[in-house]
């Protein structure tokens, strides 16, 4: 019997030896419960973001658009979110916090831009509800990410290791903000803008409400003041930012066409701040003016501010119907133009710059490929004349106008205005602005 009791005692000893204290078992259970709760919060918040994406792309589409126009913007973000939600509980604490903070920041941007701002500018409509829910879920994820970071601290580490670890995490966070969060956030903003109501304006003479149809089937709203000198100018984009310019043109007898580009005002289509995919808008404007009886011999010009100037240059490179173009404040449209910026990094480094991520995100969210480098398009406009205007106190990327002028050849000129902000030349130097711009159109449209 003693020989039989020894093994039993030995087994009991092993059970006692390997049994975890009740406090440790309780702590392990609590950690597991917290992990399940954390995963649930992340997945529910991610589902809210996916719901907004699908609602924005397919449920509440902009007028004139179809489901097929939004396949990339509707499916790619969801395809990225689903695997992240699946693998989230398997990630380490640092990776979980980065995932929660990054996704949360982008969701907050989406909620503010596509939900809160639209309600403030207009009213609650369309996908505003799902956008606002997405923003609230994003704020929840931001809190979750900060909580995960706080709980993952290692208080038993030596101070130098703790500081080194904190510095490394800070550097990773800064890189994530610079190369991921900010570029993607700007791409979200660039493709979601609240439609502001269009107010009546005094253009100096009566104007007619016009509706133009683009080759891709969108209806664009605009105003037209008939020409008194046989020539007309497209003031682009929008019917709010060009009032002073339109009045200047009308005073000198020019017809003035002000047009809401796609996604703005009362025009159909999806908004894109960079103007990607908007060339058909200007081609429709040129076709409209060509058919006007008050416009003779294709005397059609364009006066564009910022993205409007960039789009006029692009359209002029492809459509000979634009006889003369004034572009004020043209700049950077995508990663393609970055190589012309002063101090641009060499080729391998340039393609990891934030503008590259912004361009990639823009391709997905706009469902359009980026346009051709403007410097490559400028030679196609010649021998038609181009006047480039740059405010020396404007955006840094307006320095690209020097590259555009050089690429445009002898028929492209550049006027740089000291003290002028972005597209503010008409206010900084009103008399000189009118003399130069009207003189340019008088010479090249009227032959004076």
Buried (B, 14 or more C-beta within 10 A) or exposed (E): EEEEEEEEEEEEEEEEEEEEEEEEEEEEEEEEEEEEEBBEBBBEBBBBBBBBBBBBBBBBBBEBBEEEBBEBBBBBBBEEBBEBBEEBBEBEEBBBBBBBBBBBBBBBBBBBBBBBBBBEEBEEEBBBBBBBBBBBBBBBBBBBBBBBBEEBEEEEEEEEEBEEBEEEBEEEBEEBBEBBBBBBBBBBBBBBBBBEEBEEBEBBBEBEEBEBBBEBEBBBBBBBBBBEBBBBBBBBBBBBBBBEBBBBBBEBBBBBBBBBBBBBBBBBBBBBBBBBBBBBBBBBBBBBBEEBEBBEEBBBBBBBBBBBBBBBBBBBBBBEBBBBBBBBBBBBBBBBBBBBBEEEEEEEEBEEBBBBBBBBBBBBBBBBEBBBBBBEBBEBBBEBBBBBBBBEBBBEBBBBBBBBBEBBEEBBBBBBBEEBBBBBBBEBBEEEBBEBBBEBBBEBBBEE
